[in-house]
Amino acid sequence: MYRSKSRLAALALLPIALLTGCDFRLSTNDSSESSSSSSSRGSNRKEIAESIDKEEALDAIRLQSATDPGGEKAVAFRKQMAELLYAQKFDELEKEAAAARASKEVFANGTWKISQFYFAFERKNRDAQGLWNVTEDALQAWQKAFPSSVTARIAYADFLVDYAWHARGTGYADTVTPEGWRLMKERLSQANKVLVDARKLPEKDPVLYSVALQVALGVGLDKAGYEKLMDEAYAFEPTFWGYDASRAYSLLPRWYGEPGEWEAFAAKAAARPDGLGAEVYARIVMRLVDFHENLFRESKASWPKTKEGIEILKKKYPESVEILSYGALLATCANDNKTAKAYFEELGDRYLEEGKIWPSKESFVHYRKWARTGKW
C-alpha cells in the first residue's frame, strides 16, 4: 500500500508474503523464511519434512478433502452476487445488500453476509488487466444507475483499494516502480473520496468502515486518526469483528505497530463491554497466525484467552470445520497436547484443502500424530 517516503525506508525490507504460523509447519515455500531454533516440538521445517514416516504418508493419502459448510455457502453466495454484477442486475444487488444489512446475517462460520457480498467483487493481483477493466466498468455503471446508493459506492471503493495493491505489486517496497507508487496513491485517494461521499448518504453500512480502515493502513494514517475511525466503527456496529481484525493487523511491527502492541489491542478489544469478549480475541489470533513463525513464542498473545474464544466459537458455529481446524493448529502452536488431541479427534480425517489452514496434507497428519502421541 502507499506510504509516505518516511515510512518507505522503514518498510523497504518487508515482503508482502505471509509466513506460515508455526515454525514446525511444513511448507514448500520456506526459502524466504528464517529457520527457528530447536524446541521441544522439533526444529526447523526441513528436519520435520525429513521425519515424515511411511505411516504418515499413507494417512495423508487417506485424508478426506472437506469443505466448511459456512464457507461453502459463502462461496456460492459470492458467485451469485458476481453474476448479478456482470449481468448489470443492479436492482437485485441493491435488494440483496439491503437484506444482509438489515438481518445482520452470518454464515455457519461466523462471517457476516454483508462482508461476503462485497467480497464477491474482489479481483486478485494475478488477474489479467482485462478483468480489472471489466469489473471497474460494471461498478461504475452501477453507480450511474443508482447515484444515491451507498452499496455501489462501497463496492467501488473496495475495488479501488485492491486496484491500488495491484499497482504496487507484491514484492519488496524497493522493487516497486515510481509509476506503481503513483497509481497506488492515486487509487487510494480516489477510494477515500468515494467513501467520504458514501458517508453523506442516509443508508449506513458496516463494511464502509472496514474499507476505510484499509485505506487508513495504506496511507499511513496516524494512530490518533486511526483510533477515531475505530471509535466511529464501534459506535455503528460494536460486534462487527472485522474491525478488530483489521486494526490488529495494522499494529503488526511490519506496519505501524510496536512489539506487543497488537496483543495489547486484542486484550482491550476482548474487554470491551459491548463487544464479543474472548471470541474476538480468538478471531484476531486466527487472523494473525500466518504472520509469525510461531505466534505464541514470538508474541505476547495468550493461549488461554485464545482457547476460551475458540470454545465460544465452536459452540456458536458447531458445523464449522474451519474454526475447529484453527483450534487444532493453534493448540499445536501453543504446545497444548491435550487440547490439540481433542480437536484433532473431532476433526477426524476432514482436511480443508491446502492453503486454507494447513500448508499440506502431510503437515496435518504430522501435527495430528504429535497430538495423539506427544512425539514428533
C-alpha positions in Angstrom: 0.0 0.0 0.0 1.0 3.6 -0.5 3.1 5.1 2.3 4.8 8.4 2.8 8.5 8.4 2.0 9.4 8.5 5.7 7.6 5.2 6.0 9.2 3.6 2.9 12.6 3.5 4.4 11.4 1.7 7.5 9.4 -0.8 5.5 11.7 -1.3 2.5 12.8 -4.7 3.6 9.4 -6.1 4.4 8.0 -8.6 1.9 4.2 -8.9 1.3 4.3 -12.7 1.5 2.8 -14.4 4.6 4.7 -16.6 7.0 3.4 -20.0 8.0 2.2 -19.6 11.6 4.3 -22.2 13.4 7.9 -22.9 12.8 7.2 -26.7 12.7 4.5 -26.4 10.0 5.6 -28.0 6.7 6.0 -25.6 3.8 7.3 -25.8 0.2 7.9 -22.1 0.2 10.3 -21.6 3.1 13.2 -20.2 1.1 12.3 -16.7 2.1 11.7 -17.5 5.8 14.2 -17.9 8.5 14.5 -21.2 10.3 13.8 -21.3 14.0 15.9 -22.9 16.7 15.2 -26.3 18.0 12.4 -26.7 20.5 10.6 -29.5 22.3 8.3 -29.7 19.3 11.0 -30.3 16.8 13.4 -27.9 15.0 13.1 -26.4 11.5 10.7 -27.3 8.7 13.4 -29.2 6.7 14.1 -31.5 9.6 10.3 -32.1 10.2 9.8 -32.8 6.5 12.5 -35.4 6.7 10.9 -37.0 9.7 7.6 -37.9 7.9 7.3 -41.6 8.0 5.6 -44.2 5.8 2.6 -44.4 8.1 2.0 -40.6 7.9 2.5 -40.6 4.2 -0.3 -43.2 3.9 -2.5 -41.3 6.4 -2.1 -38.2 4.2 -3.4 -40.1 1.2 -6.4 -41.3 3.1 -7.5 -37.8 4.2 -10.9 -36.7 3.1 -11.0 -33.3 1.4 -13.5 -31.4 3.4 -15.4 -28.2 2.9 -16.6 -25.8 5.6 -20.4 -25.5 5.5 -20.3 -21.8 6.2 -17.5 -21.2 3.8 -19.2 -23.3 1.1 -22.4 -21.3 1.3 -20.5 -18.0 1.4 -18.7 -19.0 -1.8 -22.0 -19.8 -3.5 -23.4 -16.5 -2.4 -20.4 -14.6 -3.7 -20.7 -16.3 -7.1 -24.3 -15.4 -7.3 -23.6 -11.7 -6.5 -20.7 -11.6 -9.0 -23.0 -12.9 -11.7 -25.6 -10.2 -10.9 -22.9 -7.5 -11.2 -21.6 -8.6 -14.6 -25.2 -9.1 -15.8 -25.7 -5.5 -14.6 -28.7 -6.5 -12.5 -28.1 -3.7 -10.1 -31.6 -3.6 -8.7 -31.2 -7.2 -7.4 -27.8 -6.3 -5.9 -29.3 -3.4 -4.1 -32.0 -5.7 -2.6 -29.5 -8.4 -1.5 -27.3 -5.8 0.2 -30.2 -4.2 2.0 -31.4 -7.5 3.2 -28.0 -8.5 4.5 -27.6 -5.2 6.3 -31.0 -5.4 7.9 -30.7 -9.0 9.1 -27.1 -8.9 10.2 -27.0 -12.5 9.0 -23.8 -14.6 9.4 -22.8 -17.8 7.7 -22.1 -21.0 9.7 -18.5 -20.0 10.3 -19.4 -16.6 11.7 -18.6 -14.5 8.6 -21.0 -11.6 8.0 -23.1 -12.0 4.9 -22.8 -8.3 4.1 -19.0 -8.7 4.1 -19.2 -11.6 1.7 -21.5 -9.5 -0.5 -18.6 -7.1 -1.2 -16.0 -9.8 -1.3 -17.9 -11.1 -4.4 -16.4 -8.3 -6.5 -12.8 -8.8 -5.4 -10.1 -9.1 -8.1 -6.9 -11.0 -7.5 -3.5 -9.5 -8.2 -2.8 -12.3 -10.7 -5.9 -11.4 -12.7 -5.4 -10.1 -16.3 -5.8 -6.4 -16.8 -8.9 -7.0 -18.8 -10.7 -8.5 -15.8 -9.8 -5.4 -13.7 -11.2 -3.2 -16.5 -14.5 -5.2 -16.8 -15.0 -5.1 -13.1 -14.4 -1.3 -12.9 -16.7 -0.7 -15.8 -19.5 -2.7 -14.1 -19.0 -0.9 -10.8 -19.1 2.5 -12.4 -22.3 1.5 -14.3 -23.8 0.5 -11.0 -23.1 3.9 -9.5 -24.5 5.7 -12.6 -27.7 3.6 -12.4 -28.1 4.2 -8.7 -26.4 7.5 -7.9 -27.7 7.6 -4.3 -26.6 4.0 -3.5 -24.2 3.6 -0.6 -23.7 0.0 -1.6 -22.4 0.8 -5.1 -20.0 3.4 -3.6 -18.6 1.0 -1.0 -18.2 -1.7 -3.6 -16.3 0.7 -5.9 -14.1 2.0 -3.0 -13.3 -1.6 -2.0 -12.3 -2.4 -5.6 -10.1 0.7 -5.7 -8.2 -0.5 -2.6 -7.5 -3.8 -4.4 -6.6 -1.9 -7.5 -4.1 0.1 -5.5 -2.4 -3.0 -4.3 -2.4 -4.3 -7.9 -0.5 -1.2 -9.0 2.1 -1.7 -6.2 2.6 -5.4 -6.7 3.5 -8.0 -4.1 7.3 -7.6 -4.0 9.5 -5.7 -1.6 9.0 -2.0 -1.3 12.3 -1.2 -3.0 11.1 -3.2 -6.1 8.0 -1.0 -6.6 8.3 1.3 -9.6 7.6 5.1 -9.3 4.6 4.5 -11.5 3.4 1.8 -9.2 3.6 4.1 -6.2 1.9 6.9 -8.1 -1.0 4.7 -9.1 -1.3 3.3 -5.7 -1.5 6.8 -4.1 -4.0 7.9 -6.8 -6.3 5.0 -6.3 -6.3 5.1 -2.5 -7.0 8.8 -2.7 -9.9 8.1 -5.1 -11.2 5.3 -2.7 -11.1 7.8 0.2 -13.1 10.3 -1.8 -15.7 7.7 -2.7 -16.1 6.8 1.0 -16.4 10.4 2.0 -19.3 10.8 -0.4 -20.8 7.5 0.8 -20.8 8.7 4.5 -23.1 11.6 3.5 -25.8 9.2 2.3 -28.7 8.2 4.7 -28.1 4.5 4.3 -25.4 3.1 6.6 -23.3 0.0 6.1 -20.7 -1.6 8.4 -18.4 -2.5 5.6 -17.8 1.2 4.9 -15.6 1.3 8.0 -13.8 -1.9 7.0 -12.8 -0.3 3.7 -11.9 3.0 5.4 -9.6 1.0 7.7 -7.8 -0.5 4.7 -7.4 3.0 3.2 -6.0 4.3 6.5 -3.5 1.5 6.6 -2.4 2.2 3.1 -1.9 5.9 3.5 -0.3 5.6 7.0 -2.9 7.4 9.0 -1.6 8.4 12.4 -2.7 6.5 15.4 -4.9 9.2 16.7 -6.8 9.3 13.4 -7.0 5.5 13.4 -8.4 5.4 16.9 -11.0 8.0 16.0 -12.0 5.9 13.0 -12.2 2.8 15.2 -14.4 4.6 17.7 -16.8 5.6 14.9 -16.9 2.0 13.7 -17.6 0.6 17.1 -20.3 3.1 17.7 -22.0 2.0 14.5 -21.7 -1.8 14.9 -19.8 -3.0 18.0 -20.0 -6.7 17.2 -18.6 -6.5 13.7 -15.4 -8.4 14.4 -13.7 -7.5 11.1 -12.9 -4.0 12.6 -10.8 -5.6 15.3 -9.0 -8.0 13.0 -8.1 -5.1 10.7 -6.9 -2.9 13.5 -4.8 -5.7 15.0 -3.2 -6.4 11.6 -2.3 -2.7 11.2 -0.5 -2.9 14.6 2.0 -5.6 13.4 5.5 -4.3 13.6 5.7 -4.8 9.8 3.2 -1.9 9.6 2.8 0.8 12.2 2.8 -1.1 15.5 5.5 -1.7 18.1 6.3 -5.1 19.6 3.4 -6.2 21.9 1.0 -3.6 20.6 -1.4 -5.8 18.7 -1.5 -8.2 21.6 -2.5 -5.3 23.9 -5.1 -4.2 21.5 -6.5 -7.7 21.3 -6.9 -7.8 25.1 -8.5 -4.4 25.1 -10.9 -5.5 22.3 -11.9 -8.6 24.3 -12.6 -6.4 27.3 -15.0 -4.0 25.6 -18.4 -4.4 27.4 -20.3 -4.1 24.2 -18.0 -6.3 22.2 -17.6 -10.1 21.6 -15.2 -10.8 24.5 -12.8 -13.7 24.1 -14.4 -14.6 20.8 -12.9 -11.5 19.2 -9.5 -12.3 20.8 -9.6 -15.7 19.0 -10.6 -14.1 15.8 -7.6 -11.7 15.9 -5.2 -14.6 16.7 -6.7 -16.6 13.8 -6.1 -13.6 11.5 -2.5 -13.1 12.5 -1.2 -16.6 13.0 0.3 -16.7 9.5 2.4 -13.6 10.1 4.5 -15.4 12.7 6.8 -18.3 12.6 5.2 -19.4 15.9 2.7 -16.9 17.2 2.7 -18.0 20.9 6.5 -18.0 21.1 7.1 -14.8 19.2 4.3 -12.6 20.6 2.6 -11.9 23.9 -0.6 -13.5 22.7 -2.4 -15.5 25.4 -3.2 -19.1 24.5 -5.7 -19.5 27.4 -7.6 -16.4 26.2 -7.4 -17.7 22.6 -8.7 -21.2 23.7 -11.5 -19.6 25.6 -12.5 -17.7 22.4 -12.3 -20.8 20.2 -14.5 -22.7 22.6 -17.1 -19.9 22.3 -16.8 -20.0 18.5 -17.2 -23.8 18.4 -20.4 -23.6 20.4 -21.8 -20.8 18.3 -20.8 -22.4 15.0 -20.7 -26.2 15.6 -20.7 -27.0 11.9 -17.6 -25.1 11.2 -14.6 -27.2 10.1 -12.6 -24.0 9.7 -12.9 -23.0 13.3 -12.2 -26.5 14.5 -9.1 -26.6 12.3 -7.8 -23.4 13.6 -8.3 -24.7 17.1 -6.2 -27.8 16.3 -3.5 -25.7 14.7 -3.3 -23.1 17.4 -3.3 -25.7 20.2 -0.4 -27.3 18.5 1.4 -24.0 18.2 0.8 -23.5 21.9 2.1 -26.9 22.8 -1.2 -27.9 24.4 -1.2 -31.6 23.6 -4.5 -32.4 25.4 -6.5 -29.7 23.6 -4.9 -30.4 20.3 -5.7 -34.1 20.6 -9.4 -33.4 21.4 -9.7 -31.0 18.4 -7.9 -33.4 16.0 -10.1 -36.3 17.2 -13.2 -34.2 16.4 -11.8 -33.4 13.0 -11.1 -37.0 12.1 -9.9 -37.1 8.5 -11.6 -33.9 7.5 -8.9 -31.8 5.9 -9.5 -28.3 4.5 -7.7 -28.0 1.2 -4.1 -26.9 1.1 -3.6 -23.2 1.8 -6.7 -22.6 3.8 -5.4 -23.6 7.2 -2.8 -26.3 6.7 0.3 -26.0 4.5 -0.2 -29.5 3.2 -1.8 -32.9 4.0 1.4 -34.1 5.4 1.6 -31.3 7.9 -2.0 -32.1 9.0 -1.2 -35.8 9.8 2.2 -34.9 11.3 0.6 -32.5 13.8 -2.2 -34.9 14.5 0.3 -37.7 15.2 2.0 -35.3 17.7 -1.4 -34.6 19.3 -2.1 -38.3 19.7 1.3 -39.5 20.8 3.1 -36.4 22.2 6.1 -37.3 19.9 7.3 -35.9 16.6 
